[in-house]
Amino acid sequence: MAMIRTCLLFFYVGLSMIFLVPFGVVCFILSLLGLRKPMSLAMYRIAQGWAKSIIVLIGCKFTIVGQENIPKKTGICFVSNHVGYFDIVLSLASFGRPFGFIAKRELMFIPFLNIWVWLLGGYFIDRKNLRKALRTINAGIERIKNGGAMVIFPEGTRSKGRGLLPFRSGSLKLATQARAPIVPVAITGSYDVFEKTGRAQAVPVRVVFSKPIETADLTPEQRKIHLSDQVHEIIEKALAAPMEGPVKELS
């Protein structure tokens, strides 16, 4: 059954990418002609529907906790643990608003995926080139300042079921330099969906959104030292705790 599910998944993903990329390109062109906000929302809704269909196709029981903690209009920064590749699918299905993210430069050379990262507002970062990396980060900061949302994976790599890893130094600069609220996000089960066995598994997955943390009035010391520890502790507790508060299951 898992093998059949995996074959169906690859077929569906490949087919959907082929059909959706042209539509995404049209949306992008229209955004350059002055329709940026509606086209950004349209592209996100398409990606959100695609992500939900992937979850349903695999058969995962998807639970969302604390979605009411996400600010709807102001610029924000989601700070999430990074379990596996399926994190992006869960993020698209649950965040409820368009967001950008910073992806490693290597993904820029993967056909179809590179186009969708770009269309959804993602940025490719070249960590080996400090000047280019700084420009990428500044672009993300401007997006937040203009009322958009960005997501950060401060561990710097996938944990692959090893639990929450330490945050990399300076990983929250995107949020602190934009003086934007941080929404801690805890994702569980992502690695078990595919990477653990190499086959699509209908396992339970969950995304927990904690209350926003304001960064605008923090002192330099709080931003540099205490904020990272605070966010790490919140995510760690959310990963370990049983479900609490309003729960929404993806139908």
C-alpha positions in Angstrom: 0.0 0.0 0.0 2.8 2.4 0.9 4.5 1.8 -2.5 1.2 2.5 -4.4 0.7 5.6 -2.3 4.2 6.7 -3.1 3.8 6.2 -6.9 0.5 8.1 -6.9 2.2 10.9 -4.9 5.1 11.3 -7.4 2.7 11.2 -10.3 0.4 13.8 -8.8 3.2 16.1 -7.8 4.9 16.0 -11.2 1.6 16.5 -13.1 0.5 19.3 -10.9 3.8 21.1 -11.2 3.6 21.0 -15.0 0.0 22.4 -15.1 0.4 25.0 -12.3 3.8 26.6 -13.3 2.3 28.3 -16.4 -0.5 29.7 -14.3 2.0 30.9 -11.7 4.0 32.7 -14.4 0.9 34.5 -15.6 0.2 35.6 -12.0 3.8 36.8 -11.6 3.6 38.9 -14.8 0.3 40.4 -13.7 1.9 41.3 -10.4 4.6 43.2 -12.3 1.8 45.2 -13.9 0.5 46.5 -10.6 -1.5 43.6 -9.3 1.1 42.4 -6.8 -1.1 42.0 -3.7 -4.0 40.1 -5.3 -1.7 37.9 -7.4 0.4 37.1 -4.3 -2.7 36.0 -2.5 -3.9 34.0 -5.6 -0.6 32.2 -5.9 -0.6 31.4 -2.2 -4.2 30.1 -2.3 -3.2 27.8 -5.2 -0.2 26.5 -3.3 -2.3 26.1 -0.2 -4.9 24.0 -2.0 -2.1 22.0 -3.6 -0.5 21.3 -0.2 -3.8 20.3 1.4 -4.4 17.9 -1.5 -1.0 16.3 -1.0 -1.8 15.7 2.7 -5.2 14.2 1.9 -3.7 12.0 -0.9 -1.1 10.6 1.5 -3.8 10.1 4.2 -2.1 12.0 7.0 -4.2 13.1 10.0 -3.2 16.8 10.1 -3.9 18.7 13.3 -3.4 22.5 13.6 -3.2 24.1 17.0 -3.2 27.9 17.8 -3.9 29.2 14.4 -5.7 32.2 16.0 -2.2 33.3 17.2 -1.2 34.3 13.7 -1.6 38.1 13.0 -3.6 38.6 9.9 -2.3 41.9 8.5 1.0 43.1 10.1 4.5 42.0 9.0 5.5 38.9 10.9 8.2 36.3 11.1 7.3 32.6 11.6 10.2 30.8 13.4 9.9 27.1 13.0 11.8 23.9 13.8 12.8 22.1 10.6 12.0 18.4 10.7 12.0 17.4 7.1 11.2 18.4 3.5 7.5 18.0 4.2 7.6 21.0 6.5 7.0 23.3 3.5 3.9 21.4 2.6 2.5 21.6 6.1 3.4 25.3 6.3 1.6 26.1 3.0 -1.5 24.2 4.3 -1.6 25.8 7.8 -0.1 29.4 7.8 -3.2 30.9 6.3 -1.4 33.9 4.7 1.2 34.3 2.0 4.8 34.0 3.2 8.3 34.0 1.8 11.3 31.9 3.0 15.0 31.8 2.4 16.1 28.6 0.7 19.6 27.3 0.1 21.1 28.2 -3.3 21.3 24.5 -4.4 17.5 24.4 -4.7 17.7 27.0 -7.4 18.9 24.3 -9.8 15.9 21.9 -9.2 13.4 22.2 -12.1 9.9 23.3 -11.3 10.7 23.5 -7.6 12.9 26.6 -8.2 10.1 28.3 -10.1 7.6 27.8 -7.3 10.0 28.9 -4.6 10.5 32.1 -6.6 6.8 32.6 -7.4 5.8 32.2 -3.8 8.2 34.9 -2.7 11.1 32.7 -1.7 14.7 33.9 -1.8 17.8 31.8 -2.6 20.8 32.5 -0.4 24.4 31.9 -1.3 26.1 31.4 2.1 29.5 31.3 0.6 29.2 34.9 -0.7 28.7 37.2 2.2 27.7 40.2 0.1 25.0 38.3 -1.8 23.8 36.6 1.4 23.3 40.0 3.0 21.3 41.3 0.0 19.0 38.3 0.3 18.5 38.9 4.0 17.8 42.6 3.4 15.2 41.6 0.8 13.4 39.4 3.4 13.6 42.3 5.9 11.9 44.6 3.4 9.2 42.1 2.7 8.3 42.0 6.4 8.5 45.8 6.8 6.0 46.1 3.9 3.5 44.0 5.8 4.5 40.5 4.5 5.5 37.4 6.3 8.7 35.3 6.3 9.5 32.0 7.8 12.8 31.1 9.4 14.3 27.7 10.2 16.9 28.7 12.7 18.4 25.2 13.2 19.9 25.7 9.8 19.3 22.1 8.7 16.7 19.3 9.0 16.6 17.6 12.4 15.4 14.3 10.8 13.6 13.1 14.0 16.5 14.0 16.3 14.5 16.6 18.2 14.9 20.3 18.3 18.5 21.3 17.4 20.4 24.4 18.7 19.7 27.6 16.8 22.4 29.0 14.7 24.0 32.3 15.8 22.2 35.3 14.3 19.4 33.2 12.9 16.7 35.6 14.1 18.2 38.7 12.6 15.5 38.7 9.9 12.9 39.3 12.6 14.8 41.6 14.9 16.1 43.9 12.2 12.6 44.2 10.8 11.4 44.8 14.4 8.5 42.4 13.7 6.5 40.0 15.9 7.8 36.4 16.0 5.3 33.5 15.9 7.0 30.3 17.2 6.0 27.3 15.2 6.4 23.6 16.3 6.1 20.9 13.6 5.9 17.2 14.4 5.7 14.1 12.2 7.1 15.7 9.0 10.1 13.4 8.8 8.0 10.3 9.2 5.8 11.1 6.1 8.5 10.2 3.6 12.1 10.6 4.5 12.2 8.1 7.3 11.4 5.1 5.1 11.6 6.5 1.6 7.9 5.8 1.1 4.8 7.9 1.6 3.4 7.0 5.1 -0.1 8.0 6.4 1.2 9.2 9.8 -0.2 11.9 12.1 1.3 15.4 11.6 0.8 18.5 13.7 1.6 22.2 13.5 1.4 24.3 16.7 1.4 28.1 16.6 2.4 29.8 19.9 1.5 33.4 20.9 3.5 36.1 19.1 6.6 37.6 20.7 7.1 41.4 20.1 10.6 42.4 19.2 10.3 46.1 18.5 11.0 47.2 22.1 13.7 44.7 22.9 17.2 45.9 24.0 20.2 44.9 21.9 21.2 42.4 24.6 17.7 40.8 24.6 17.8 40.5 20.9 21.2 39.0 20.8 21.0 36.6 23.7 17.7 36.1 25.4 15.3 36.1 22.4 16.9 33.0 20.8 16.7 31.1 24.1 13.1 32.2 24.6 11.9 31.1 21.2 13.8 27.8 21.4 12.2 27.0 24.8 8.7 27.8 23.5 9.1 25.5 20.5 10.6 22.8 22.5 7.7 22.8 25.0 5.2 22.9 22.2 6.8 19.8 20.6 6.7 17.9 23.9 3.3 19.0 25.2 -0.1 17.3 24.5 -2.5 19.2 22.4 -4.1 22.2 24.1 -6.5 24.9 23.2 -8.5 25.1 19.9 -7.7 22.3 17.6 -8.5 22.3 13.8 -8.2 19.1 11.8 -7.7 19.3 8.0 -10.6 17.5 6.3 
